[in-house]
Amino acid sequence: MVAQNSTLNSFLNMPMVSFTIPIFQRNYAWKRKHCEQFLNDILALVNTSISNNVGDSSQNNSKREHFLGTICYQEHFNNNIAEYSIIDGQQRIITSMLLLKALSKHNKIDPRTKDDIDRIICNSRDSKLRLKPMAKDIKAFEEIMKDSISEGIKSSGCIKAISIL
């Protein structure tokens, strides 16, 4: 096994990679408190970065970091495309994707940033979602990402999480 440090951005932005949650993993189970803590951690990081950069014109500020946790995966290849089966970190990966989707829908987001988010969510080669959650979560996740949420999935953990984020 090889361990390495990586940012969430560089991990999710790897080209020609898709992510799956194996069937032996639990369904998406984060509750309100987990989503709120995740969001508060992100907001604190952003607010700290903003307050540290006020009045600094050097443009050479050190990046703020937050330890998101360990993500373990097993790599498989299918037609020269890597598929990462997420062994540990699936709740954080799904929540990160849901947060990105929530951000992309914000009307004040820069169009280039929205395009960057869309490239993380979908493969550019075929417009398929890059993350495939467990069977119980996949319909809700897909509908969230395609902005077409039906009544039948309102009780999904993914639906509850996106409403918090």
MDAnalysis code that builds the backbone (N, CA, C; Angstrom):
import MDAnalysis as mda
import numpy as np

u = mda.Universe.empty(495, n_residues=165, atom_resindex=np.repeat(np.arange(165), 3), trajectory=True)
u.add_TopologyAttr("name", ["N", "CA", "C"] * 165)
u.add_TopologyAttr("resid", np.arange(1, 166))
u.add_TopologyAttr("resname", ["MET", "VAL", "ALA", "GLN", "ASN", "SER", "THR", "LEU", "ASN", "SER", "PHE", "LEU", "ASN", "MET", "PRO", "MET", "VAL", "SER", "PHE", "THR", "ILE", "PRO", "ILE", "PHE", "GLN", "ARG", "ASN", "TYR", "ALA", "TRP", "LYS", "ARG", "LYS", "HIS", "CYS", "GLU", "GLN", "PHE", "LEU", "ASN", "ASP", "ILE", "LEU", "ALA", "LEU", "VAL", "ASN", "THR", "SER", "ILE", "SER", "ASN", "ASN", "VAL", "GLY", "ASP", "SER", "SER", "GLN", "ASN", "ASN", "SER", "LYS", "ARG", "GLU", "HIS", "PHE", "LEU", "GLY", "THR", "ILE", "CYS", "TYR", "GLN", "GLU", "HIS", "PHE", "ASN", "ASN", "ASN", "ILE", "ALA", "GLU", "TYR", "SER", "ILE", "ILE", "ASP", "GLY", "GLN", "GLN", "ARG", "ILE", "ILE", "THR", "SER", "MET", "LEU", "LEU", "LEU", "LYS", "ALA", "LEU", "SER", "LYS", "HIS", "ASN", "LYS", "ILE", "ASP", "PRO", "ARG", "THR", "LYS", "ASP", "ASP", "ILE", "ASP", "ARG", "ILE", "ILE", "CYS", "ASN", "SER", "ARG", "ASP", "SER", "LYS", "LEU", "ARG", "LEU", "LYS", "PRO", "MET", "ALA", "LYS", "ASP", "ILE", "LYS", "ALA", "PHE", "GLU", "GLU", "ILE", "MET", "LYS", "ASP", "SER", "ILE", "SER", "GLU", "GLY", "ILE", "LYS", "SER", "SER", "GLY", "CYS", "ILE", "LYS", "ALA", "ILE", "SER", "ILE", "LEU"])
u.atoms.positions = np.array([
    [0.838, -1.166, 0.000],
    [0.000, 0.000, 0.000],
    [0.889, 1.237, 0.000],
    [0.469, 2.243, -0.735],
    [1.201, 3.492, -0.812],
    [0.326, 4.586, -0.223],
    [0.903, 5.376, 0.682],
    [0.181, 6.505, 1.277],
    [0.794, 7.789, 0.754],
    [-0.062, 8.747, 0.451],
    [0.440, 10.038, 0.006],
    [-0.515, 11.146, 0.404],
    [0.025, 12.338, 0.569],
    [-0.791, 13.508, 0.864],
    [-1.335, 14.073, -0.432],
    [-2.559, 14.546, -0.364],
    [-3.187, 15.138, -1.528],
    [-4.271, 16.090, -1.046],
    [-4.570, 17.067, -1.854],
    [-5.710, 17.924, -1.535],
    [-6.957, 17.286, -2.132],
    [-8.099, 17.631, -1.579],
    [-9.356, 17.132, -2.127],
    [-9.510, 17.591, -3.565],
    [-9.125, 18.819, -3.836],
    [-9.225, 19.354, -5.190],
    [-8.405, 18.536, -6.185],
    [-7.154, 18.253, -5.849],
    [-6.330, 17.483, -6.787],
    [-6.820, 16.042, -6.906],
    [-7.337, 15.472, -5.815],
    [-7.871, 14.113, -5.863],
    [-9.094, 14.046, -6.785],
    [-10.033, 14.957, -6.600],
    [-11.262, 14.937, -7.403],
    [-11.044, 15.397, -8.838],
    [-9.961, 16.125, -9.078],
    [-9.677, 16.642, -10.421],
    [-8.795, 15.734, -11.268],
    [-8.465, 14.553, -10.769],
    [-7.620, 13.667, -11.570],
    [-8.334, 13.335, -12.879],
    [-7.644, 13.535, -14.002],
    [-8.297, 13.257, -15.288],
    [-8.487, 11.754, -15.523],
    [-9.526, 11.451, -16.250],
    [-9.823, 10.073, -16.653],
    [-9.989, 9.134, -15.463],
    [-10.609, 9.632, -14.385],
    [-10.850, 8.829, -13.193],
    [-12.322, 8.939, -12.821],
    [-12.913, 7.799, -12.485],
    [-14.255, 7.808, -11.910],
    [-14.173, 7.150, -10.536],
    [-15.177, 7.420, -9.710],
    [-15.183, 6.942, -8.332],
    [-16.438, 6.113, -8.092],
    [-16.283, 4.978, -7.437],
    [-17.442, 4.159, -7.087],
    [-17.382, 3.820, -5.599],
    [-18.563, 3.601, -5.050],
    [-18.662, 3.137, -3.671],
    [-19.009, 1.653, -3.752],
    [-18.149, 0.773, -3.292],
    [-18.396, -0.673, -3.400],
    [-19.636, -1.101, -2.596],
    [-20.208, -2.220, -2.977],
    [-21.449, -2.679, -2.350],
    [-21.290, -3.037, -0.881],
    [-20.068, -3.327, -0.439],
    [-19.890, -3.683, 0.968],
    [-19.824, -2.452, 1.877],
    [-19.824, -1.261, 1.311],
    [-19.810, -0.040, 2.120],
    [-21.231, 0.320, 2.545],
    [-21.335, 1.091, 3.605],
    [-22.653, 1.513, 4.067],
    [-23.224, 2.582, 3.141],
    [-24.537, 2.734, 3.198],
    [-25.198, 3.784, 2.434],
    [-24.830, 5.141, 3.019],
    [-25.162, 6.190, 2.281],
    [-24.888, 7.538, 2.777],
    [-25.658, 7.740, 4.067],
    [-24.954, 8.080, 5.130],
    [-25.588, 8.092, 6.451],
    [-25.333, 9.363, 7.258],
    [-24.704, 10.360, 6.658],
    [-24.447, 11.561, 7.443],
    [-25.740, 12.255, 7.816],
    [-25.810, 12.628, 9.064],
    [-26.963, 13.350, 9.603],
    [-26.668, 14.849, 9.564],
    [-27.655, 15.616, 9.987],
    [-27.532, 17.074, 9.993],
    [-26.255, 17.527, 10.708],
    [-25.961, 16.948, 11.865],
    [-24.797, 17.403, 12.647],
    [-23.493, 17.184, 11.885],
    [-23.391, 16.085, 11.140],
    [-22.170, 15.811, 10.376],
    [-22.020, 16.815, 9.226],
    [-23.125, 17.047, 8.511],
    [-23.100, 17.994, 7.387],
    [-22.798, 19.406, 7.873],
    [-23.411, 19.799, 8.984],
    [-23.167, 21.136, 9.522],
    [-21.727, 21.294, 9.978],
    [-21.157, 20.266, 10.608],
    [-19.759, 20.337, 11.033],
    [-18.836, 20.441, 9.822],
    [-19.103, 19.656, 8.804],
    [-18.326, 19.699, 7.562],
    [-18.389, 21.104, 6.956],
    [-19.595, 21.632, 6.831],
    [-19.785, 22.960, 6.256],
    [-19.128, 24.032, 7.120],
    [-19.283, 23.940, 8.433],
    [-18.656, 24.917, 9.331],
    [-17.134, 24.874, 9.236],
    [-16.567, 23.688, 9.088],
    [-15.118, 23.573, 8.919],
    [-14.661, 24.273, 7.635],
    [-15.404, 24.073, 6.564],
    [-15.074, 24.699, 5.279],
    [-15.210, 26.218, 5.387],
    [-16.317, 26.672, 5.977],
    [-16.544, 28.114, 6.117],
    [-15.482, 28.767, 6.999],
    [-15.086, 28.096, 8.071],
    [-14.039, 28.638, 8.937],
    [-12.722, 28.764, 8.171],
    [-12.431, 27.788, 7.348],
    [-11.220, 27.821, 6.534],
    [-11.260, 28.990, 5.554],
    [-12.393, 29.162, 4.893],
    [-12.555, 30.260, 3.931],
    [-12.474, 31.604, 4.655],
    [-13.187, 31.739, 5.756],
    [-13.187, 33.008, 6.498],
    [-11.803, 33.358, 7.025],
    [-11.060, 32.364, 7.488],
    [-9.699, 32.597, 7.963],
    [-8.818, 33.065, 6.813],
    [-8.966, 32.444, 5.667],
    [-8.172, 32.829, 4.493],
    [-8.496, 34.250, 4.068],
    [-9.775, 34.596, 4.074],
    [-10.181, 35.941, 3.669],
    [-9.641, 36.975, 4.650],
    [-9.805, 36.727, 5.946],
    [-9.346, 37.707, 6.934],
    [-7.831, 37.834, 6.937],
    [-7.111, 36.765, 6.641],
    [-5.649, 36.831, 6.575],
    [-5.158, 37.573, 5.344],
    [-5.978, 37.646, 4.312],
    [-5.568, 38.271, 3.059],
    [-5.992, 39.725, 2.944],
    [-6.769, 40.236, 3.878],
    [-7.207, 41.625, 3.821],
    [-5.989, 42.535, 3.911],
    [-5.855, 43.414, 2.933],
    [-4.751, 44.369, 2.933],
    [-3.430, 43.803, 2.466],
    [-3.385, 42.541, 2.124],
    [-2.143, 41.929, 1.650],
    [-2.149, 41.938, 0.134],
    [-1.310, 42.718, -0.452],
    [-1.284, 42.820, -1.908],
    [-0.208, 41.954, -2.532],
    [0.436, 41.129, -1.747],
    [1.557, 40.339, -2.264],
    [1.115, 39.230, -3.204],
    [-0.125, 38.789, -3.106],
    [-0.638, 37.686, -3.928],
    [0.174, 36.412, -3.741],
    [0.987, 36.373, -2.705],
    [1.827, 35.216, -2.461],
    [1.506, 34.648, -1.082],
    [0.239, 34.615, -0.757],
    [-0.184, 34.156, 0.558],
    [-0.098, 32.643, 0.646],
    [0.228, 32.149, 1.812],
    [0.258, 30.703, 1.992],
    [-1.172, 30.170, 1.990],
    [-1.351, 29.013, 1.435],
    [-2.677, 28.401, 1.374],
    [-3.056, 27.851, 2.738],
    [-4.307, 28.045, 3.096],
    [-4.829, 27.481, 4.332],
    [-5.215, 26.043, 4.044],
    [-4.998, 25.175, 5.000],
    [-5.320, 23.769, 4.818],
    [-6.163, 23.267, 5.971],
    [-6.933, 22.243, 5.689],
    [-7.765, 21.579, 6.681],
    [-7.671, 20.083, 6.422],
    [-7.389, 19.312, 7.455],
    [-7.298, 17.868, 7.291],
    [-8.700, 17.294, 7.183],
    [-9.036, 16.799, 6.028],
    [-10.362, 16.255, 5.762],
    [-10.484, 14.811, 6.223],
    [-9.376, 14.152, 6.353],
    [-9.390, 12.747, 6.745],
    [-8.740, 11.900, 5.675],
    [-8.660, 10.638, 5.954],
    [-8.034, 9.696, 5.037],
    [-9.051, 9.179, 4.033],
    [-8.614, 9.076, 2.806],
    [-9.430, 8.453, 1.764],
    [-8.622, 7.278, 1.229],
    [-9.169, 6.090, 1.379],
    [-8.520, 4.879, 0.873],
    [-9.315, 4.383, -0.317],
    [-8.613, 3.959, -1.334],
    [-9.287, 3.469, -2.532],
    [-8.480, 2.355, -3.172],
    [-9.176, 1.568, -3.963],
    [-8.529, 0.524, -4.752],
    [-8.700, 0.910, -6.217],
    [-7.618, 0.898, -6.944],
    [-7.636, 1.348, -8.327],
    [-7.853, 0.162, -9.274],
    [-8.760, 0.344, -10.224],
    [-9.019, -0.631, -11.293],
    [-8.944, 0.129, -12.612],
    [-8.685, -0.579, -13.693],
    [-8.676, 0.061, -15.006],
    [-9.685, -0.610, -15.915],
    [-10.388, 0.217, -16.683],
    [-11.367, -0.252, -17.650],
    [-11.222, 0.623, -18.889],
    [-10.710, 0.063, -19.979],
    [-10.476, 0.821, -21.220],
    [-9.622, 2.062, -20.978],
    [-8.522, 1.890, -20.279],
    [-7.585, 2.973, -19.966],
    [-8.162, 4.078, -19.084],
    [-9.291, 3.816, -18.468],
    [-9.896, 4.769, -17.547],
    [-9.799, 4.177, -16.153],
    [-9.240, 4.949, -15.234],
    [-9.097, 4.478, -13.859],
    [-10.422, 4.601, -13.133],
    [-10.737, 3.577, -12.370],
    [-11.908, 3.609, -11.492],
    [-11.402, 3.371, -10.082],
    [-11.703, 4.316, -9.209],
    [-11.297, 4.203, -7.819],
    [-12.487, 3.747, -6.991],
    [-12.358, 2.561, -6.422],
    [-13.368, 2.065, -5.481],
    [-13.010, 2.619, -4.105],
    [-13.868, 3.467, -3.577],
    [-13.595, 4.146, -2.316],
    [-13.830, 3.180, -1.158],
    [-12.772, 2.840, -0.463],
    [-12.822, 1.900, 0.656],
    [-13.094, 2.639, 1.963],
    [-12.487, 3.790, 2.123],
    [-12.720, 4.611, 3.313],
    [-12.770, 6.068, 2.870],
    [-13.774, 6.791, 3.353],
    [-13.924, 8.200, 3.009],
    [-15.129, 8.473, 2.132],
    [-15.970, 7.445, 1.932],
    [-17.103, 7.614, 1.022],
    [-18.088, 8.684, 1.485],
    [-18.307, 8.813, 2.786],
    [-19.237, 9.827, 3.280],
    [-18.698, 11.230, 2.969],
    [-17.387, 11.417, 3.144],
    [-16.767, 12.720, 2.873],
    [-16.739, 13.029, 1.382],
    [-16.495, 12.025, 0.562],
    [-16.475, 12.238, -0.891],
    [-17.875, 12.619, -1.382],
    [-18.889, 11.879, -0.957],
    [-20.263, 12.187, -1.381],
    [-20.653, 13.581, -0.897],
    [-20.362, 13.897, 0.357],
    [-20.709, 15.212, 0.900],
    [-19.969, 16.314, 0.151],
    [-18.721, 16.083, -0.201],
    [-17.953, 17.067, -0.971],
    [-18.587, 17.317, -2.330],
    [-19.003, 16.249, -2.984],
    [-19.668, 16.401, -4.288],
    [-21.001, 17.139, -4.136],
    [-21.742, 16.831, -3.075],
    [-23.007, 17.523, -2.838],
    [-22.766, 19.010, -2.563],
    [-21.730, 19.318, -1.802],
    [-21.401, 20.714, -1.535],
    [-21.010, 21.434, -2.821],
    [-20.218, 20.786, -3.642],
    [-19.845, 21.389, -4.923],
    [-21.081, 21.674, -5.775],
    [-22.013, 20.736, -5.790],
    [-23.249, 20.952, -6.556],
    [-24.024, 22.137, -5.995],
    [-24.127, 22.219, -4.671],
    [-24.831, 23.342, -4.043],
    [-24.153, 24.669, -4.414],
    [-22.829, 24.688, -4.397],
    [-22.097, 25.898, -4.772],
    [-22.320, 26.268, -6.236],
    [-22.361, 25.275, -7.098],
    [-22.514, 25.550, -8.535],
    [-23.874, 26.159, -8.868],
    [-24.852, 25.951, -7.986],
    [-26.185, 26.491, -8.224],
    [-26.345, 27.913, -7.687],
    [-25.354, 28.395, -6.967],
    [-25.417, 29.731, -6.382],
    [-25.330, 30.774, -7.494],
    [-26.211, 31.753, -7.466],
    [-26.271, 32.721, -8.567],
    [-25.107, 33.711, -8.594],
    [-24.294, 33.771, -7.554],
    [-23.169, 34.709, -7.536],
    [-21.841, 34.036, -7.884],
    [-21.893, 32.793, -8.291],
    [-20.654, 32.076, -8.586],
    [-20.109, 32.509, -9.946],
    [-18.812, 32.631, -10.004],
    [-18.124, 32.979, -11.239],
    [-18.328, 31.860, -12.262],
    [-18.617, 32.179, -13.532],
    [-18.840, 31.134, -14.546],
    [-17.676, 30.160, -14.714],
    [-16.449, 30.655, -14.568],
    [-15.292, 29.742, -14.688],
    [-15.260, 28.750, -13.531],
    [-15.618, 29.234, -12.342],
    [-15.657, 28.344, -11.176],
    [-16.745, 27.299, -11.364],
    [-17.892, 27.704, -11.877],
    [-18.982, 26.757, -12.150],
    [-18.513, 25.702, -13.154],
    [-17.808, 26.112, -14.181],
    [-17.272, 25.154, -15.159],
    [-16.293, 24.185, -14.504],
    [-15.451, 24.700, -13.614],
    [-14.505, 23.836, -12.890],
    [-15.252, 22.801, -12.047],
    [-16.297, 23.246, -11.367],
    [-17.101, 22.335, -10.546],
    [-17.773, 21.286, -11.426],
    [-18.327, 21.724, -12.544],
    [-18.985, 20.780, -13.460],
    [-18.017, 19.714, -13.955],
    [-16.746, 20.085, -14.167],
    [-15.739, 19.103, -14.607],
    [-15.398, 18.111, -13.497],
    [-15.538, 18.524, -12.253],
    [-15.309, 17.591, -11.149],
    [-16.482, 16.629, -11.031],
    [-17.686, 17.129, -11.219],
    [-18.897, 16.317, -11.058],
    [-19.086, 15.344, -12.214],
    [-18.818, 15.790, -13.440],
    [-19.050, 14.952, -14.632],
    [-17.771, 14.770, -15.427],
    [-17.643, 13.600, -16.054],
    [-16.535, 13.355, -16.967],
    [-16.748, 14.193, -18.216],
    [-15.718, 14.847, -18.673],
    [-15.844, 15.689, -19.859],
    [-16.014, 14.861, -21.130],
    [-15.518, 13.634, -21.116],
    [-15.577, 12.824, -22.334],
    [-16.974, 12.302, -22.653],
    [-17.798, 12.075, -21.618],
    [-19.118, 11.498, -21.881],
    [-20.228, 12.108, -21.019],
    [-19.912, 13.111, -20.244],
    [-20.871, 13.807, -19.370],
    [-21.520, 12.904, -18.324],
    [-20.926, 11.754, -18.060],
    [-21.437, 10.887, -16.998],
    [-20.895, 11.362, -15.660],
    [-21.669, 11.138, -14.620],
    [-21.224, 11.506, -13.283],
    [-19.960, 10.738, -12.931],
    [-19.028, 11.412, -12.280],
    [-17.760, 10.773, -11.929],
    [-17.868, 9.925, -10.677],
    [-18.910, 10.144, -9.866],
    [-19.095, 9.376, -8.637],
    [-20.348, 8.534, -8.746],
    [-20.200, 7.257, -8.428],
    [-21.338, 6.337, -8.417],
    [-21.483, 5.795, -7.001],
    [-22.459, 6.348, -6.249],
    [-22.664, 5.869, -4.876],
    [-23.306, 4.481, -4.839],
    [-23.607, 4.038, -3.630],
    [-24.289, 2.755, -3.426],
    [-25.635, 2.750, -4.135],
    [-26.154, 1.555, -4.394],
    [-27.419, 1.405, -5.112],
    [-28.559, 2.192, -4.464],
    [-28.627, 2.166, -3.134],
    [-29.711, 2.872, -2.451],
    [-29.614, 4.386, -2.644],
    [-28.409, 4.909, -2.803],
    [-28.191, 6.346, -2.912],
    [-28.083, 6.861, -4.344],
    [-27.881, 5.973, -5.292],
    [-27.523, 6.431, -6.638],
    [-28.639, 7.238, -7.309],
    [-29.883, 6.824, -7.167],
    [-30.979, 7.555, -7.816],
    [-31.079, 8.978, -7.272],
    [-31.038, 9.127, -5.955],
    [-31.113, 10.461, -5.349],
    [-29.901, 11.298, -5.760],
    [-28.719, 10.714, -5.731],
    [-27.501, 11.438, -6.089],
    [-27.572, 11.914, -7.534],
    [-27.962, 11.020, -8.438],
    [-28.069, 11.389, -9.855],
    [-29.090, 12.502, -10.066],
    [-30.221, 12.416, -9.391],
    [-31.251, 13.444, -9.555],
    [-30.785, 14.791, -9.011],
    [-30.065, 14.786, -7.919],
    [-29.506, 16.033, -7.382],
    [-28.559, 16.648, -8.402],
    [-27.666, 15.836, -8.934],
    [-26.659, 16.338, -9.862],
    [-27.270, 16.809, -11.181],
    [-28.430, 16.262, -11.534],
    [-29.107, 16.656, -12.783],
    [-30.228, 17.666, -12.549],
    [-30.342, 18.158, -11.314],
    [-31.359, 19.157, -10.947],
    [-32.777, 18.709, -11.262],
    [-33.073, 17.457, -11.001],
    [-34.422, 16.943, -11.278],
    [-34.871, 16.004, -10.159],
    [-35.103, 16.555, -8.979],
    [-35.436, 15.749, -7.811],
    [-36.924, 15.392, -7.821],
    [-37.209, 14.090, -7.768],
    [-38.598, 13.615, -7.779],
    [-39.094, 13.412, -6.349],
    [-40.385, 13.346, -6.200],
    [-41.006, 13.195, -4.881],
    [-40.605, 11.884, -4.195],
    [-40.396, 10.822, -4.953],
    [-40.143, 9.508, -4.390],
    [-38.840, 9.368, -3.626],
    [-37.937, 10.316, -3.763],
    [-36.621, 10.181, -3.118],
    [-36.377, 11.228, -2.042],
    [-37.392, 11.924, -1.627],
    [-37.240, 13.012, -0.650],
    [-36.664, 12.541, 0.680],
    [-36.787, 11.248, 0.997],
    [-36.286, 10.742, 2.284],
    [-34.824, 10.301, 2.221],
    [-34.210, 10.401, 1.072],
    [-32.805, 9.986, 0.918],
    [-31.886, 10.860, 1.756],
    [-30.830, 10.240, 2.299],
    [-29.824, 10.985, 3.035],
    [-29.152, 12.032, 2.192],
    [-28.963, 11.753, 0.898],
    [-28.347, 12.731, -0.005],
    [-29.228, 13.959, -0.158],
    [-30.525, 13.760, -0.245],
    [-31.478, 14.877, -0.364],
    [-31.438, 15.719, 0.902],
    [-31.426, 15.064, 2.037],
    [-31.370, 15.792, 3.315],
    [-30.068, 16.578, 3.414],
    [-28.969, 15.988, 2.977],
    [-27.666, 16.651, 3.058],
    [-27.605, 17.873, 2.150],
    [-28.094, 17.764, 0.926],
    [-28.018, 18.903, -0.001],
    [-28.853, 20.068, 0.507],
    [-29.938, 19.772, 1.229],
    [-30.759, 20.862, 1.768],
    [-30.035, 21.606, 2.894],
    [-29.121, 20.940, 3.574],
    [-28.322, 21.563, 4.629],
    [-27.171, 22.370, 4.016],
    [-26.573, 21.795, 2.996],
    [-25.409, 22.430, 2.378],
    [-25.828, 23.592, 1.520],
])
